[in-house]
Amino acid sequence: MLRYVFRRLLTAIPTLFLIITISFFLMHIAPGGPFNMERGIPPEIKANIERVFHLDEPVWMQYFRYLGNLAHGDLGPSYILINFSVAELFAQSLPVSIRIGSWAMLLSLVVGSAMGVLAALRHNKFIDFFIVTLATGGSTLPTFVTAPLIQLIFGLTLKWIWIGGWHDGELAAAIGPIVTLALPQLATVARLMRGSMIEALNAHHIRTARAMGLSDFSVVVKHAMRGALLPIVSYAGPAAAGLVTGSIIVETIFQIPGVGRAFIDGALNRDYTLVMGTVILIAVFTILFNFLSDLLYALVDPRVRYD
Amino acid sequence: MKPVLELKNIKVNFDTLDGNVAAVKNANIVVKAGETIAIVGESGSGKSQLMMGAMGLLAANGKAEGEALFGDQNLIGMSKDQLNAIRGEKITMIFQEPMTSLDPLYTIGNQLIEPIRRHTNLDRSAARECALEMLTLVKIKEPERRLRSYPHEMSGGQRQRVMIAMALANNPQLLIADEPTTALDVTVQAEILELMASLQKKMGMAMVFITHDLGIVKRIANRVYVMRKGEVVEEGDTTTVFAKPKHEYTKALLDAEPSGRKSPPSPKAPIILSGSNVRVTFNIGGGFMGSPAIQLKAVDGISLVLKQGQTIGIVGESGSGKSTLARALLRLLPAQGAINFEGRSITDFDKTQMRPLRKQAQIVFQDPFGSLSPRMTVGQIITEGLIVHEPAMTKAARDLRAIQALEEVQIDPTQRNRYPHEFSGGQRQRIAIARAIILKPKLIVLDEPTSALDRQVQKQIVDLLRDLQKANDLSYLFISHDLAVVRAMADFVIVMKDGAMVEQGSVEDIMDHPREQYTRNLMAAAFNG
């Protein structure tokens, strides 16, 4: 097991390296640069700025310089927000995204699973159709539709929540983005859970459990649900990585100062270090959460053992 | 004697998309205390659904009517709580699928202890003692360690023993066994049957045996019910029914045992395929930074010579390497050793060199449901090989060949534009055979071609294969674990175990005078009813 963990962590290094390399050069191939858009900068001053940030060097030299700094844990200064380093920007934005993302994930896992199990237990009955309709709707409605609707109904009309802004993370500000983020995930979890639960309830060992006169609770929860959770575990890892690293659309619509906002601002302004930092952040979280979900999978299913 | 279970006018209906389907139309069955009855019938006869209906275990769209009297209680229409007080305690069941009937996520101990605690007042440690005792009773080795094992760490036979232990732990009055040995190898089958018979003697419960295998009925049952299309067509003492069957269907069932022997080809017949010292090794595990791969010898130095018109039967239990050997001989798997086809060495042939020979050597697989593409018509399926091997042939000529091939396997050629799901299992296997013979091959590998079929259908396929062989002077490699079929089909037999050859010889030598102990066990398990 330890050996497996060690091996997985070790294989993460070349993966990260590859991601960093590809994104670095892709970004530099794209036309424009961080200081191209500002008009009125005299060429001498622009050259001066570029020298300070080493942007006058050949790209490969910049690449190795970046790798070298990164090896020391330095993500570099932001090119646009002059007084901040990328690390400082993340220190502000990441907690916000993690907070919203993890609540959204929790909400979708708990409510989604419950809906899925309920639908499976009432397979082809009214409740099943109702939940399937709801879930299909939930996963087809894009967030840029649900977010304004939530703002309109609960913000403007009912005045229960803030329409935008973070307001130090008070509930009335956070609930809008959390629900918007959770809805599509919740719908997907519900559909996955329904499918795997229907399959689990038809398994031969469930027939055995029923034939042995076990209680409904034991049949459903102990014997069917544990196995049915496996696809959810596989799904939840990458999904959680996506949620906690911030959603561009939701954070923009609700004016939330999270990683997603930082990423889009960085990309639009060619803020090279900020974009690279965000890419690395998302990659690290994705690798980490995939790893965690694989470990969790082995915990639920004894047939999977890593050595 | 007093009946334990009395089924009166049982009807089982399923509500399906095609409307209401009656699985059991009207069945009356009595099980007396301590006796063993068998319910015999082919797949789809309703024999399983009858008992499932009585026990409240039907699928959600199924409904049972009638009276299932256990003492003076009617199981049908009973509340779930009342039913759960009987299921698992007074009446228990074991099933056909030992590999999947246990929950893969819990230990054997956990699964054995749960129903014991549910139906008794025993505390955890006393229930554990009871579970241990049961495992010892069903002759599981190292029961203490096995309590902590997961199902996937055990073989099919062991899992079925665990199922029996679970079913008998609460000392039931009736054990219903639904094809409990069908999925097991013959020698394991014999062990499980013996175990069940001895446990019945020891514990005195009544048994209902649901089976399609008349050998088992003869061996184990006092009385027998024959079911067909949802109805009981004949009932009586086993000896009487076997000696003097009254119903036509029973007669046909008893007559379905494959019979006859094949005579060997003339000594002058040319050699079609020969392999000497064929070996296949699989590497298991290994990989990036992992431990080194383990080598598994799937086929370990087998030699054989197949002549024109000959049928070599390859027998052995699952995992013995039968299919792997056949695939290696056709160069479908990388193998070591020398392989000759029609006098030419094909050992080092690459894909392109093999292609023209593929036409000469065809395969028919076990699973008639999985081996035909569901999205192609029968005509398309059987002519696909012609398009590859005889690309110059016109569409009309191909169609003509398809008609001929279908006629040869006795399928109405006008049905060639239908899809596989519109045919029965036996018809599909005929289509698979047509797909092979349309290319006019010299050799056909038959990989368990009759194992998934009912006895009666099996007999028809065996007859068909024999006729085709005679008419076209075909050579067969016939892979099977079913010795009765091999006895009727082959003139030469190779017995395999763990990838190696145990014994080979003419069908008379192997079947009637086996030399090796393993072969003798195999024969005893298969034929001594």
Interface residues (C-beta under 8 A of the other chain):
Chain A: R7 L10 T11 H123 N124 N202 A203 H204 H205 R207 T208 A209 R210 A211 M212 G213 L214 S215 D216 S218 K222 H223 R226 G227 V300 D301 P302 R303 D307
Chain B: M55 G56 L57 A59 A60 K80 L83 N84 A85 I86 R87 G88 E89 T92 M93 F95 E97 T100 S101 L102 D103 P104 L105 Y106 E114 P115 R118 H119 Y150 H152 M163 M166 A167 F288 M289 G290 S291
